[in-house]
Amino acid sequence: INPTIYDYVIAGGGAVGLSLAVRLSEDPSKTVVVLEAGETGFGKLNRGNFGTANDWRFVTVPQKDAGGRVQDQVQGRVLGGGSAINSGIYIRGNKAEYDALETLGAKGWNWKSMFAAVKKSEHFFPPSAAEIKALGLTFNPAYHGHSGPVALSMQALNVSNFYRDFAIPTLHNLGHEMNLDPNGGTHNGGSWEFLTALPDTNTRSYAVSGYYLPVANRTNLHVLPNSHVSRIIWSPTSTKDDLEASGVEYLALNTTAGSPARQFINAHNIILSGSALNTPKILELSGVGDPTILKRVGVALVINLPGVGSNLCNQPVTIASYLLKNGTVDAGNTIRAAILDMQPLSGFLSPSDLKRSREMLSVKPQGLSTPQFEVMKNLMAAGVPQMEFTWNIAADGNNITTLTFDRLILLKPLSRGSVHINSTNPLDPPVIDPKYLSAPHDKFIFSKAIECTRRIAATEPLKSIIEGPIVPDSTVQTEDDFIHYVNSQSQSEHHFIGTSAMTLRSLGGVVDPSLRVYGTSNVRVADLSIIANLPGIHTVSLAYMVAERAAEIIKNDL
Ligand SMILES: Cc1cc2nc3c(=O)[nH]c(=O)nc-3n(C[C@H](O)[C@H](O)[C@H](O)COP(=O)(O)OP(=O)(O)OC[C@H]3O[C@@H](n4cnc5c(N)ncnc54)[C@H](O)[C@@H]3O)c2cc1C
């Protein structure tokens, strides 16, 4: 099939875009084309593609509230997007966090509908009986999908005895309970790590291997790598209040000619799926956005939507590590061993710090709408996790073993930033300003969480095997020291959302609950930019939720 007008053109073949393309092309009467700026990456991907051609290699502007540093923002630029280069950690959030999306105007987007959708994406491989016995692994089959495209699995055998003998008993002594399975709507507490990987080989399972490759021979589904979408083409006959698009313009990057060739594709429906950092650029270059920004760059305004590119949110992350006494633990197979401990404020703040937290929350940080702020405060008060403490064990060749909290993640930042174009050249990177740690409450609770690892290390049975702190080192003691540590050491966790938010237009919304860009009849956004408030999770589960839910909505033309 080689249509002159496709039913659907999808700009971006990432976690959401490629999975959605596969679902839409299940109807053989519909033609779907995916334009992906990166290459296919077949046969060359695993972890560690950061800084290569498979990464957009973005950087932020200097982050005033995070030590003035410019920070790297890794983003997949390859078929499968983030799902092709990510670390594969998988977890879903708290029911109330998804229900809150509906409260903010995303009608029909709630835990019930999103949980049902995400299970369609999943094929859970339970651990073997031997693994369950050896490690005490727990899971609830009812929380999982069992015939979807993306594989989900748990620990292999031969992990360190540290987890069973030291980590879990210490968590108990801290009053942090183990969670049977964090994927069913309550992710509080400690749980074993789930990964999007095949169980025996530990091979990555992602949008390409799970969704696309098994159906790559569909004649109604075309995937064009090295195709960078620059803008939407508006139909000259469309009305002012309900703009219709006729297709997109893209740059074919694999040409041997000197500069990329400009190409056009016609389609009845346009779906932007470039990610929270890239989709605003396509909208702005198409004249959709904040008039002030478009004017500054010299793009004619088509739709006045000031929310485009605002509300950028991402989690900061840092580490803390402790040297263990020689010979006290067997490091085992460190490749797939971790416990994620997801804690609400009361799990890591002292009673007096909880009081200070409440006082700080009397002032709304800049960039958040009042309803967003209310929702987030309510979730905090309801005990929804705000910090992740990942417990990992590492050993070097000299038998030096460390406990590394290798992901200390501020799960639900209040800080909001922006991503905007700075020129009319589609190949120029956007200006990324996440405003990390600009909300005082973010900085306060994040630094207190790092400090809390000292209390954890002083809790038995862990205490008896700790030699001392490595980073932050023992000179870091006071509240100011810990604040300095997060200012100078925190990095991006690469879980961007929010820049084409699905919320009321009056609140800065960009798309309605059927994913349509306000003011258009046939342009939709389907990627993590539509999520107004971040659930406290790693975001690939959310990406598959969005893909499956978007497929339901678009197939039924809701
Ligand atoms: C380094 C890294 C590690 C991560 N680790 C984890 C993890 O362990 N667990 C977890 O749950 N999540 C993780 N994530 C996050 C998760 O992968 C992302 O949230 C998810 O991939 C976002 O999906 P998306 O479809 O919105 O965007 P993406 O998956 O980024 O897809 C966007 C796609 O659009 C393409 N594109 C962009 N602009 C254009 C254009 N103009 N024209 C054509 N194509 C375009 C991009 O190249 C990309 O392929 C990680 C992300 C990164 C970057």
The ligand as an SDF file (V2000), in Angstrom:
LIG
                    3D

 53 58  0  0  0  0  0  0  0  0999 V2000
   18.3640    7.7950   29.6660 C   0  0  0  0  0  0  0  0  0  0  0  0
   16.9630    7.4850   30.0630 C   0  0  0  0  0  0  0  0  0  0  0  0
   16.7380    6.5200   31.0430 C   0  0  0  0  0  0  0  0  0  0  0  0
   15.4260    6.2360   31.4180 C   0  0  0  0  0  0  0  0  0  0  0  0
   15.2150    5.2170   32.3140 N   0  0  0  0  0  0  0  0  0  0  0  0
   13.9450    4.8460   32.5720 C   0  0  0  0  0  0  0  0  0  0  0  0
   13.6850    3.6980   33.3570 C   0  0  0  0  0  0  0  0  0  0  0  0
   14.5970    2.9770   33.7910 O   0  0  0  0  0  0  0  0  0  0  0  0
   12.3870    3.3990   33.6340 N   0  0  0  0  0  0  0  0  0  0  0  0
   11.3500    4.1420   33.1720 C   0  0  0  0  0  0  0  0  0  0  0  0
   10.2010    3.8310   33.4870 O   0  0  0  0  0  0  0  0  0  0  0  0
   11.5730    5.2020   32.3800 N   0  0  0  0  0  0  0  0  0  0  0  0
   12.8310    5.5560   32.0430 C   0  0  0  0  0  0  0  0  0  0  0  0
   13.0520    6.6010   31.2090 N   0  0  0  0  0  0  0  0  0  0  0  0
   11.9080    7.4000   30.7410 C   0  0  0  0  0  0  0  0  0  0  0  0
   11.1020    6.8020   29.6040 C   0  0  0  0  0  0  0  0  0  0  0  0
   11.9170    6.0840   28.7150 O   0  0  0  0  0  0  0  0  0  0  0  0
   10.3930    7.9650   28.9100 C   0  0  0  0  0  0  0  0  0  0  0  0
    9.5450    8.5870   29.8530 O   0  0  0  0  0  0  0  0  0  0  0  0
    9.5560    7.5460   27.7130 C   0  0  0  0  0  0  0  0  0  0  0  0
   10.3660    6.9610   26.7300 O   0  0  0  0  0  0  0  0  0  0  0  0
    8.8430    8.7650   27.1350 C   0  0  0  0  0  0  0  0  0  0  0  0
    8.0460    8.3720   26.0570 O   0  0  0  0  0  0  0  0  0  0  0  0
    7.6490    9.3990   24.9020 P   0  0  0  0  0  0  0  0  0  0  0  0
    6.9850    8.6020   23.8430 O   0  0  0  0  0  0  0  0  0  0  0  0
    6.9460   10.5530   25.5050 O   0  0  0  0  0  0  0  0  0  0  0  0
    9.0390    9.9670   24.3380 O   0  0  0  0  0  0  0  0  0  0  0  0
   10.2580    9.1730   23.6800 P   0  0  0  0  0  0  0  0  0  0  0  0
   10.2310    7.7550   24.0770 O   0  0  0  0  0  0  0  0  0  0  0  0
   11.4680    9.9690   23.9830 O   0  0  0  0  0  0  0  0  0  0  0  0
    9.9560    9.2300   22.1200 O   0  0  0  0  0  0  0  0  0  0  0  0
    9.9970   10.3750   21.3340 C   0  0  0  0  0  0  0  0  0  0  0  0
   10.4900    9.9990   19.9520 C   0  0  0  0  0  0  0  0  0  0  0  0
   10.2300   11.0570   19.0490 O   0  0  0  0  0  0  0  0  0  0  0  0
   11.3590   11.2510   18.2340 C   0  0  0  0  0  0  0  0  0  0  0  0
   11.3230   12.6440   17.7830 N   0  0  0  0  0  0  0  0  0  0  0  0
   11.4670   13.7500   18.5220 C   0  0  0  0  0  0  0  0  0  0  0  0
   11.3340   14.8510   17.7740 N   0  0  0  0  0  0  0  0  0  0  0  0
   11.0760   14.4350   16.5180 C   0  0  0  0  0  0  0  0  0  0  0  0
   10.8410   15.0900   15.2960 C   0  0  0  0  0  0  0  0  0  0  0  0
   10.8600   16.4200   15.2270 N   0  0  0  0  0  0  0  0  0  0  0  0
   10.6140   14.3480   14.1940 N   0  0  0  0  0  0  0  0  0  0  0  0
   10.6120   12.9920   14.2650 C   0  0  0  0  0  0  0  0  0  0  0  0
   10.8520   12.3150   15.3940 N   0  0  0  0  0  0  0  0  0  0  0  0
   11.0660   13.0260   16.5160 C   0  0  0  0  0  0  0  0  0  0  0  0
   12.5180   10.9350   19.1560 C   0  0  0  0  0  0  0  0  0  0  0  0
   13.6970   10.6720   18.4270 O   0  0  0  0  0  0  0  0  0  0  0  0
   11.9840    9.7480   19.9130 C   0  0  0  0  0  0  0  0  0  0  0  0
   12.2340    8.5400   19.2510 O   0  0  0  0  0  0  0  0  0  0  0  0
   14.3420    6.9260   30.8180 C   0  0  0  0  0  0  0  0  0  0  0  0
   14.5770    7.8840   29.8290 C   0  0  0  0  0  0  0  0  0  0  0  0
   15.8720    8.1580   29.4450 C   0  0  0  0  0  0  0  0  0  0  0  0
   16.1030    9.1730   28.3680 C   0  0  0  0  0  0  0  0  0  0  0  0
  1  2  1  0
  2  3  1  0
  2 52  2  0
  3  4  2  0
  4  5  1  0
  4 50  1  0
  5  6  2  0
  6  7  1  0
  6 13  1  0
  7  8  2  0
  7  9  1  0
  9 10  1  0
 10 11  2  0
 10 12  1  0
 12 13  2  0
 13 14  1  0
 14 15  1  0
 14 50  1  0
 15 16  1  0
 16 17  1  0
 16 18  1  0
 18 19  1  0
 18 20  1  0
 20 21  1  0
 20 22  1  0
 22 23  1  0
 23 24  1  0
 24 25  2  0
 24 26  1  0
 24 27  1  0
 27 28  1  0
 28 29  2  0
 28 30  1  0
 28 31  1  0
 31 32  1  0
 32 33  1  0
 33 34  1  0
 33 48  1  0
 34 35  1  0
 35 36  1  0
 35 46  1  0
 36 37  1  0
 36 45  1  0
 37 38  2  0
 38 39  1  0
 39 40  1  0
 39 45  2  0
 40 41  1  0
 40 42  2  0
 42 43  1  0
 43 44  2  0
 44 45  1  0
 46 47  1  0
 46 48  1  0
 48 49  1  0
 50 51  2  0
 51 52  1  0
 52 53  1  0
M  END
$$$$
